[in-house]
């Protein structure tokens, strides 16, 4: 049960949060006109999402670390695509391929950061 609260529940809640925000007809801050900020927000959002998925795979998923990373990346990008598709049905929102690209970049950054952090952490625990 502890594993559920530490690993699975944060992922489920975060996926729900992404879905809920995508369901809003108007985002809380409509004054953001600078596209870079929007794409950066997408990247950060999916960096966190990918890390949450990766954490689950690292404790209970594929035996291969490489498979865990690739699976986390693939699932994150597929969720990003489904999120943009979902937005296309929300009044006042539209889907944008550049949002998916920003999400994919964030996914890659998140998994790379996780790798570097855990590699450094594993090295320091070995010494």
TARALIN-V567307 format. One record per pair of residues at least 4 apart in sequence whose ideal C-beta (glycine too) atoms are under 6 Angstrom apart, sorted by the first residue. I is the first residue (numbers start at 1). J is the second residue. D is the distance in whole Angstrom. If there is no record, write none. Layout:
BEGIN
i->I j->J d->D
i->I j->J d->D
END
This chain:
BEGIN
i->3 j->7 d->6
i->4 j->8 d->5
i->4 j->9 d->6
i->5 j->9 d->5
i->7 j->55 d->6
i->7 j->56 d->5
i->7 j->59 d->6
i->10 j->52 d->6
i->11 j->52 d->4
i->14 j->52 d->6
i->22 j->83 d->5
i->22 j->86 d->5
i->22 j->87 d->5
i->23 j->90 d->6
i->25 j->91 d->5
i->25 j->92 d->4
i->26 j->30 d->6
i->26 j->92 d->6
i->32 j->37 d->5
i->39 j->102 d->4
i->42 j->99 d->5
i->42 j->102 d->4
i->42 j->103 d->5
i->43 j->102 d->5
i->43 j->105 d->5
i->43 j->106 d->3
i->46 j->76 d->6
i->46 j->80 d->6
i->46 j->103 d->4
i->46 j->106 d->4
i->46 j->107 d->5
i->47 j->106 d->4
i->47 j->109 d->5
i->47 j->110 d->3
i->49 j->76 d->5
i->50 j->72 d->5
i->50 j->76 d->4
i->50 j->107 d->4
i->50 j->110 d->4
i->50 j->111 d->5
i->51 j->110 d->5
i->51 j->114 d->5
i->53 j->72 d->4
i->53 j->75 d->5
i->54 j->72 d->4
i->54 j->111 d->6
i->54 j->114 d->6
i->57 j->61 d->3
i->57 j->68 d->4
i->57 j->71 d->6
i->57 j->72 d->6
i->58 j->68 d->6
i->61 j->68 d->5
i->62 j->67 d->4
i->62 j->68 d->5
i->67 j->71 d->6
i->69 j->111 d->6
i->72 j->111 d->6
i->73 j->107 d->6
i->73 j->111 d->6
i->76 j->107 d->4
i->77 j->104 d->5
i->77 j->107 d->6
i->80 j->100 d->5
i->80 j->103 d->4
i->81 j->100 d->6
i->84 j->95 d->4
i->84 j->99 d->6
i->84 j->100 d->5
i->87 j->93 d->4
i->87 j->95 d->5
i->88 j->95 d->4
i->115 j->119 d->6
END
